[in-house]
Amino acid sequence: MKMERRSKIIELIGKYQIETQEELGERLEEAGFPVTQATISRDIRELKLTKVSVDGVHQKYTLLQEKETNLYHKYVRVLQDGFLWMDQAENILVIKTISGMAMAIAAAIDNLEVPGVVGTIAGDDTIMCAIHSVGEVPAVMQKIDRLLKEE
């Protein structure tokens, strides 16, 4: 029931401009999902819903996980702030970072969906990026270099 209710919540916030928990509760009731305010609050938190401004006056719930332009810039800034250097080792791209920044930068690379990167593994100051093939590593390095130079 929880999964169905949460799917319905995502459907409802995509379809309607829902501003309050009360309005969301009413829409859920109409759809056959009786809920308490505590359940709605928990669902909002666990689904990572947030409110965004629609017209400067009204707000609506949206999924925080949506790819927003401001998140893109935050990921680029994390990459820029902690990056030191990178080098190729076969189809592995090794990235050195400021101590303690590797996990954040690996998450940024994952979320930026750099083409060619299969996945990242991070330690304290080193990231290993698995690349599809040895031949793709230079293109990935160029893409990361362009991200580092973005303003």
Disulfide bonds with the S-S distance in Angstrom:
none
